Structures are given as structure tokens and as C-alpha cells.
Amino acid sequence: MQILSSQRLLTRSAVPAAVFRAPTFRAPASRAALRLSVLLVAIAMAATGCSTTGSTSADARHPAGSVLRVPQDFPSVQQAVDVAREGETVLIGPGVYRESVRVTKPRMVLRGTDRNKVVFDGGVRLANGITVTGAGSVVENLTVHGYLANGVLFTGVTDERLQQRGAGGSAYDPLDTTRFPPVRGFRATRVTAYNNGLYGIYAFDARDGVIEDSYASGHADSGIYVGQCKPCNTVVRGNTVERNAVGIELTNASDALSLLGNRVARNRVGITANSNDLEALAPQHGALIAGNVVADNNAADTPEQADGGFGIGIGIGGGTGNRIQRNLVRGNRAAGVVVTDPPGHPASGNRVEGNRATGNGIDLVLASVDPGNCFAGNRPATQSPNGLEGRAGCGTHGRGALPTGRTAPVQAPPGVPFSQVPAPPAQPSMPDPTAPGRPATDLPGAVDAAAYPLPKDADAVPHSR
């Protein structure tokens, strides 16, 4: 799950011990297994109606029309969701909602009337904010914070009886993706997620989706996560992700997956794409990371990453066939872009082209033994090994193995508790929250990656195209 450790993303031969401390595994579970275990516990809580406000049965009176309003029609969001029919919209008025909500019906739209005034608050005691297992469902225009696990979770995992197995991280049984197929169709739009214990917006065992125009900060794992999908058929675009342990993380997430026009700044680690045998569907393959700002990922006022990663812009840990293009990668103290091999997963076929890598500890680092990775047109001032773009240029044939590159030595500072990261400023709300709801069907639609050029300004505010 986590990357950028001496055992997973950056090997000890590539990275001095002062840069990354080794991950600590404690029985009964690895961090990946622990994350899945927390996920299942949260779903189990939702399945038993663990909400501070309780719920009603679907036999309750259904209001006229296709919009159910909270609190006008129902006192809690879960009560409205329980009564809503497939394809309907639950429209939530301003207020603080101290509940965990589950959306199990298909094609539902859960929408706030004001992104900054409709607030789900876990009180640092509830597990998940909003859990979505209904295909084609949407969460939009609201804020979710203070949950012990995740802010918004989209997943095909529906059986709370599933148990993780193994101990110490050595015998973890990956999720059975045949028994639990991915949820098909999801969308998060204009969601503000902050100060949750693991992830802000979390798509796990989910495909055919969009995460857009959202904001995530103060997460002890990553602000936005896409994992265990093949093909993912998902777009993450126009988001601002800052002050997390990791900004955007892709683990075993493969094919038809695009990260476009996001601003990923002031995290400990910016963007990662990695392979991991602790989950299903390894190796990670075929993501496009283009047109993003990845800057200054050295923030001390962030939750401490479990594996010690710090000062990395874009890290490819055992990923294959990825394209990293037209990104502005600036001011990351250890490395701008680094490609390396975790145990059992050599990074191969990755193309790092046309980026602007500047002002990083080392702008480009190749710490993979596979000669199939290539670098071209990134205008780096520093490269490791020296002459990297000439010796591993895209289109170069017959080159031998390169020496192992190294990141700049950086000591990660102590982190802060996720609940103590300052709340973000107000974020742009929907111009017309009363517009008809649009379920998450036929997504992500046409993806025009060329519409996301190399950013000129590291402070540019992203927006989806």
C-alpha cells in the first residue's frame, strides 16, 4: 500500500538510510492488510446501521418527485438514503452531520447544497464518512472530515465477514476480485476531504469513475487513492491535494487510468504509482500522469508517512508501462521523478518525457535495473546517474544496464497528528446545486490528455477540462 520505503519503492542501494526509514511491520497485519481490515470493519459498521442518527426502513413515506431533502424531508442523511430509489438525488442542506452514511443502491446522487456548509463530521471516532457500494453513484458538493479511516470510499467490497489472514505482513491473502467484483461507475465532484485517518477520497476495487475538482488535505495515508483495479477506466483531474503524507497514490491500479491537471503540493510525497503483492492485481501498469503541478512536497506540518517517505515529487515503484508527461515537478528536496524496483517488481517500460523538472534535490533518478525505462526532454539540471537522459533516452536501443541512481539525502522531520492539520479554506461550490442529478454512468467518457499542457505556474489552481 505505502511506497517510498527502503523495502518497497526505493531500495537501500538507491537511497541512504537518512532519507527513508524502513517500514515497521507488527503482527497481526501489514499496513496494507490493516487498511483492508479497517475498510471491512467500516463496512460492517455501516451494514449494521452504525450512524449517530440511526435509520428508517425503505417502507417510510417517499416524498413526491425524485429529490429527497435533508433535513426538510428526513432528519438524517442515512434515513433519506434508505428511502431513496435508484437514480434519485438526496439533496443535503447546510448543517453538521455526525453520522456514517452507506450508499448501496445504484445510480444515486448524494449532493450538498453548499460545499462548505454541508459538513460530515466523524468526531475522530466514526470509521468512514460516506461508503458507496452502489454502482453508478455520486458524491458531490460537500465536506467530510474527522473520520478514523476514510472520508469518501467507493468499493466493491460488500461482505463484512471477509477476514484478513496472515501475520506480520508475510502471508496476506489478497482480496478475491472474482467474489467481490469492482463497483462499476463512481464519481466524486467538488468534495472537500480533510483530516481523516487514512484516505480522503478512496477508490478501491472500483472502476469506470471520475474524481474531479476536489480538495484533500491532512490525511495520514494519501489524499486521493486509486487501487486494485484492472482496467481502472478512471480519471483523476483538476484536484488540489496538499498537506497529506502522500498526495495521490496508485497501487496495483492499471490500464485506462489518467491523472490530469492536478495540483499536488506541500505533501510529504507527491504522486506514487506502485506494485505490491500484499494486494491483488500486481503489477501496476499503464497509467498516464500528465499536466500536473507537483511541487514542494517537503511539508513538515503533515502526518508522518509510515514508511518514512519525504521530499519526493513523482515516484514509480515497480510500476510498468506508465507515461509521465508534461508535468511541472519543482522544489522536491529528495527527487523530482524517481523510478525504482520494490522486491519482486522491477519497474519497466516507463516513459518520463517532456516534463519540467527543476529545483529538486535530484531532478531525475533511475534506480531500476531494467533497461526499458526511458527519460527524454525533461530539462533536468541534475540527474542520477549522471547523463541519464543521454544514456537512457527514449528511442535509444541496445544500451546496457545503468548504474543505480540515488536521491538527495534528506531527513524526514517528525509529523503531526492527522486531526491537527489546519482546516482548509473554503472551496468553490456548485453554481446550481438544484440542477438535476447526473448518475455516474458511461464514465469517464472521452479523455483528451492533450488538453492538459505543461503547466507554466506552480501556483496555478487546477480545473477539469
Protein Blocks (a to p, Z undefined) as FASTA:
>chain_A
ZZhiaklmmcfklpcfklpccdddddfbdfklmmmmmmmmmmmmmmnopafkbpadfkbc
cdedjbdcdfklpmbfklmmmmpcghiacdddedddddddddfbghiacddfbfklmccd
eklmafbfcdcfbghiacehiadehiakbmbdcdfbfbfkbccedeehlacccddfklmc
cdehiadehiacehifkbmcdcehiahiadehiacehiakbfbdcehiadfkiacehiac
ehifblcdcehigehiacehiacehifbfcdcdddfkbghiacehiacehiacehiabfb
bccdfklpahiabdcehiahiacehiacehiakbmbdcdddehiacehiacehiacehia
blbacfbfbfkbccehklpabdcdehklmmmcghiahiacddddddddddddddddfklg
ccdddddddfblmbccdddehiebjadfklmccdfbfkbccddZZ
